[in-house]
Amino acid sequence: MYKLLLADDHAVIRTGLKILINDVYQNIEIHEASNGDEITTKLKTGKFDLVIMDIRMPGTDALNLVEFIKIRYEDTKILMFSISPEEIFACRFLKAGANGFISKEAALEELKRAIALVLAGKNYISEKLMERLALDSFSNKPQNPFNNLSTREFEVASKILTGECSNEIAKSLNLSQSTVGTHKARVLEKLKVSNILQLRELASFYNIV
């Protein structure tokens, strides 16, 4: 019997996934979580074969959570399931230890394929992302400077670009406001921009927003 954990802050998403998975797999036990704290609590109750997880949940540092799961529960597979653009976020989550990244806009058959591959011990990457990575390798566009940011710096930059203030970022990432300020300063320095407007312009050029 497979044991799965569906983690998303929207109940309708979890319900839809549950119906889809139950339609494909007969012998399966499905649990649910709506944030990072609930994920870690559920994982303590026993071995899970797969965690299907959104990358944006309130009060949840998804990248660090993926790294934690792979260290603490190394046999548990992780499939990221998000509306956020995979060409921007997928590689970071795969490097953190996720076994796949699939868009919420993907066709149902593609989602079934992703789940099956990860449960079988393989990694999933969409054809769209593979094509994008191939095109980027032949592109004349300068190397994406956002790749030079640390995981935490990229998280802070992403939240700034979505309009979150320092207080909101501090709460969602479990950081102090002074630490957020330090990361923000490093982001601007590494990207060689002086303010948020320039950050947005640079992000737009590299399709971050």
Secondary structure, DSSP 8 states (H G I E B T S, - for coil): -EEEEEE-S-HHHHHHHHHHHHHH-SSEEEEEESSHHHHHHHHTTS--SEEEE-S--TT--HHHHHHHHHHHSTT-EEEEEESS-HHHHHHHHHHHT-SEEEETTS-HHHHHHHHHHHHTT--B--HHHHHHHHHHHH--S---GGGGS-HHHHHHHHHHHTT--HHHHHHHHT--HHHHHHHHHHHHHHHT-SSHHHHHHHHHHTT--
